[in-house]
Every structure is written in C-alpha cells, then in structure tokens.
Amino acid sequence: MRVSPRGLAKTRRDSDIERDRSFERIRSFVNRIIEKGSLSLPGKTVRPSDLAKREAIVEAACRRFFEDGFAATSIEQLAADAGVSKVTIYAHYSDKRGLFIAAVERECEKMRGHFSLDQMPHGSIRERLEAIGRAMFVFLSRPEMIQFERRIAAETEHEPALGHAFLEAGPWRMKANFSAFLAHAAARGELAIDDPDLAAEQFAALTKGMGDLERRFGTTPDAAADERRIKGAVDVFLAAYAPARTCDG
C-alpha cells in the first residue's frame, strides 16, 4: 500500500502533535510536584514534610519516654511537644508502643556511634582486642547509657516487649558485629574460635567485670583498675582462643 506525500505529512504532523501533548503532560506533572512539594502515586503519597514530622515526633518521644517513663507519657503530650496532632502520630505509628520502639531504636543508633569496630586501629590481635575492650568499657560506662538501661529495665517490668525491642535494636546488633569481627579473625588464623557468638559474650563479660556493676551503683571510676581489668580480660581470652602453635622436629 502506497502512502501519498500528503498522507505522510499528515501522519508526521499528528505524531508531532501527540509528542508535544505528552511532553506538556509530563511538564505539567513535574510542575505540580514542585509547587505542592509532594508526589502522589496510586495508593501512596510521599511528602518531604512527613519526614520532618516523623523526626519531630521521635525526638519528642525520646525526651519524654526516657525522662518521664512509658506509662507517664501520653500521646497528647507527645503531640504538643512535636507540634503535630494526635492523628498524625497515629498515622505514622500504630500506637504508643510502636512509637516507643522507634524511640529506642533511635537512641540505640546514637549509642552505636560511640562504639564502632570500623574505627579500631590496626595491629596485632592483642592490640585490637585491647582497643575494642577499652571502647566497649567506656561505652557501657557512659552515664547516659546507664540511665537509658535503667529506664528500659523499669519499663520492661510492665511491657516485656519493650525490653525485647531494646535488645534487638542495641545489644544484640552490637554483639552480632563483634561476633563477625571474631569470625573474621578466626578465618585469618589469628584466633581459634568455633562459636563466635559465645566468644563475643565471654569477651564482653570479661571486659566489664565488676566495674560495670559498680558504676551502676555510684562508685567512682578507677582508671588504673579499668586498664588492669581490660588487659586481664584479653589475657584470659587469648589463653582460651589463641591458635595452637605447631612445632617441626
């Protein structure tokens, strides 16, 4: 079938018109996003202001929950502190427990910033373990950490799920990271460990000793005793997990 020059020109013109219309629809859509500050999709709306509201809500929850406690904190107080409505809080978090868990995760994230294996120096396995032991001890001895754990323990008496949320967001995650470090050291032949998770717990217990308990009951830190405890913990740990030496002849 042959197409006349006039018909071909018309087809091209119609195609150009449709292309221009499509472009105009896209440009109009983008302009609406810019003007409204939101992107509406089927079944979901993402707004930059929502992120700011969530941030304000969680910050208010952290202050209230850890100063006044879970039971003494109301959604009304949190809404007033965050400058939002109760409906907004319920829209982001199904209930007060969900918001408490979000607050716990936020605080644990802050605390993990004070204890990171990524910042550990290079050196022998003894030097690295001593550095980790010091960082671990300092982290667990921080006044805000002690206060935070006390508050969680008190709230867990009434809401056991809150304690589980804390363990999952903080200690268990940190234990997993340290366990991975030990497993890597074992793979390199620096340690002989069959159960990195158990070894991680043992190292933490050796490093804390009685110092962690004493601080929780108001004793004054003793830097010399802390250093002796950390070095002793590494000595015991390496005595248990140092790779066996082989001798020829």
Sequence and secondary structure as in RCSB ss.txt:
>XXXX:A:sequence
MRVSPRGLAKTRRDSDIERDRSFERIRSFVNRIIEKGSLSLPGKTVRPSDLAKREAIVEAACRRFFEDGFAATSI
EQLAADAGVSKVTIYAHYSDKRGLFIAAVERECEKMRGHFSLDQMPHGSIRERLEAIGRAMFVFLSRPEMIQFER
RIAAETEHEPALGHAFLEAGPWRMKANFSAFLAHAAARGELAIDDPDLAAEQFAALTKGMGDLERRFGTTPDAAA
DERRIKGAVDVFLAAYAPARTCDG
>XXXX:A:secstr
    HHHHHHHHHHHHHHHHHHHHHHHHHHHHHHHHT EEETTEEE HHHHHHHHHHHHHHHHHHHHH STT  H
HHHHHHHTS HHHHHHHSSSHHHHHHHHHHHHHHHHHTTS GGG   S HHHHHHHHHHHHHHHHH HHHHHHHH
HHHHHHTT HHHHHHHHHHTHHHHHHHHHHHHHHHHHTTS   S HHHHHHHHHHHHHTTHHHHHHTT    HHH
HHHHHHHHHHHHHHHHS       
